[in-house]
Amino acid sequence: MQARARLQLKWLCHAERRLHDALRVACSVFESEGLAYGQGTECAFEDAAWLLLWSLDLPRDRLDDFRESQLSRAELRRFAGLLRKRVESRTPVAYLTSEAWLQGLCFHADPRALIPRSLLVEALAWCAEQGLVHAPTRILDLCTGSASVLVHAGLRFPQASLFGSDLSEPALSLAAENLNAHGIAARCDLRLGSGLSPWAGKRFDLLLCNPPYVKDAAMEGLPPEFLAEPRIALSGGSDGMHLIRPWLAEVAHFLDPDGAMLLEIGRGAEDFEAAFPGLDPVWVPVAAGPRMVAFLQQSQLLAYFLAEQPLQGGEQLRTS
Ligand SMILES: C[S@@+](CC[C@H](N)C(=O)[O-])C[C@H]1O[C@@H](n2cnc3c(N)ncnc32)[C@H](O)[C@@H]1O
């Protein structure tokens, strides 16, 4: 930590201060130390506010109500310790606090799984509003990680049976905790395995998937905050499509004829189009961008991959 930041923390703990003083110092320290964001917060201010409200045990969405509150020196010392840890270890706030917030819901977060921030929750709300997704009864979350997406889907569609799978056993143990905390573990089947292999013989009417899609080149330059997350949750090969490519070719056989898939690809729209030329998804608009989540219907996927791979001798066309 730079000398200037150390002095700022010393000043903060020297006397009783107000909450807005603590917030200002934290923002300033985070800015000058060049921390990375994007794991549930977008900037130094959001990172600092979350850490501060958590350390004071205050509601995370009520900062303005407490700006003038006087903080004791013990509270300031505790907060300064957290700031130091955030800067020196570059641990993301979600892992420091063991919690992450996604679209109004709180999840347990720790290095067993990616910090919840998927665009799929926002995309699912849009699809439901547009009538693209209507009362699914069997929802699969492929690459479920912490299960934050599955929990949102399960609460949005209370009649649905839920299914989740992941290649990481630690992630699945965290998923089970989050499903339990949100009271929906009883209607969820969690399975360990790669891709669609745990679901042989099953059919779903909605498949959600936020796969690892960070390109090799980008993996090399990841800031320490992102390296604190499981590498298996991020790494998507040379074009970010290494996992998606084989899975997409199979997905239609796991979907009902009127089923659909929502696939998050981040900033990979061009790589997606290069990997699947002519496959024309509905791009679901989310606040982060217009082409980051693809909506694909079963019939569309089936037709596309049948056309891509002509039938071998004797093989039957599978349409349902
Ligand atoms: C980008 S994270 C998404 C986690 C969660 N759905 C979310 O949105 O926060 C990708 C997840 O895919 C899992 N994963 C990686 N390779 C896999 C594979 N071959 N089969 C199944 N899951 C895999 C990782 O363990 C990780 O939990």
The ligand as an SDF file (V2000), in Angstrom:
LIG
                    3D

 27 29  0  0  0  0  0  0  0  0999 V2000
  -19.0130  -18.5830  -15.6200 C   0  0  0  0  0  0  0  0  0  0  0  0
  -19.2160  -19.7430  -14.3160 S   0  0  0  0  0  0  0  0  0  0  0  0
  -20.9590  -19.5890  -14.0830 C   0  0  0  0  0  0  0  0  0  0  0  0
  -21.4150  -19.9270  -12.6890 C   0  0  0  0  0  0  0  0  0  0  0  0
  -22.8610  -19.5090  -12.4100 C   0  0  0  0  0  0  0  0  0  0  0  0
  -23.7960  -20.0780  -13.3540 N   0  0  0  0  0  0  0  0  0  0  0  0
  -22.9640  -17.9980  -12.4320 C   0  0  0  0  0  0  0  0  0  0  0  0
  -23.5140  -17.4580  -13.3900 O   0  0  0  0  0  0  0  0  0  0  0  0
  -22.4790  -17.3730  -11.4890 O   0  0  0  0  0  0  0  0  0  0  0  0
  -19.0010  -21.2430  -15.1810 C   0  0  0  0  0  0  0  0  0  0  0  0
  -19.2000  -22.5210  -14.3890 C   0  0  0  0  0  0  0  0  0  0  0  0
  -18.9670  -23.6170  -15.2970 O   0  0  0  0  0  0  0  0  0  0  0  0
  -18.3480  -24.6670  -14.5960 C   0  0  0  0  0  0  0  0  0  0  0  0
  -17.6740  -25.5300  -15.5890 N   0  0  0  0  0  0  0  0  0  0  0  0
  -16.4710  -25.3900  -16.1720 C   0  0  0  0  0  0  0  0  0  0  0  0
  -16.2490  -26.3670  -17.0480 N   0  0  0  0  0  0  0  0  0  0  0  0
  -17.3310  -27.1790  -17.0290 C   0  0  0  0  0  0  0  0  0  0  0  0
  -17.7120  -28.3630  -17.7140 C   0  0  0  0  0  0  0  0  0  0  0  0
  -16.9030  -28.9470  -18.6010 N   0  0  0  0  0  0  0  0  0  0  0  0
  -18.9090  -28.9090  -17.4390 N   0  0  0  0  0  0  0  0  0  0  0  0
  -19.7420  -28.3300  -16.5370 C   0  0  0  0  0  0  0  0  0  0  0  0
  -19.4500  -27.2200  -15.8550 N   0  0  0  0  0  0  0  0  0  0  0  0
  -18.2650  -26.6390  -16.1000 C   0  0  0  0  0  0  0  0  0  0  0  0
  -17.4250  -23.9660  -13.6200 C   0  0  0  0  0  0  0  0  0  0  0  0
  -17.1010  -24.8020  -12.5380 O   0  0  0  0  0  0  0  0  0  0  0  0
  -18.2700  -22.7440  -13.2320 C   0  0  0  0  0  0  0  0  0  0  0  0
  -18.9990  -23.0030  -12.0640 O   0  0  0  0  0  0  0  0  0  0  0  0
  1  2  1  0
  2  3  1  0
  2 10  1  0
  3  4  1  0
  4  5  1  0
  5  6  1  0
  5  7  1  0
  7  8  2  0
  7  9  1  0
 10 11  1  0
 11 12  1  0
 11 26  1  0
 12 13  1  0
 13 14  1  0
 13 24  1  0
 14 15  1  0
 14 23  1  0
 15 16  2  0
 16 17  1  0
 17 18  1  0
 17 23  2  0
 18 19  1  0
 18 20  2  0
 20 21  1  0
 21 22  2  0
 22 23  1  0
 24 25  1  0
 24 26  1  0
 26 27  1  0
M  CHG  2   2   1   9  -1
M  END
$$$$
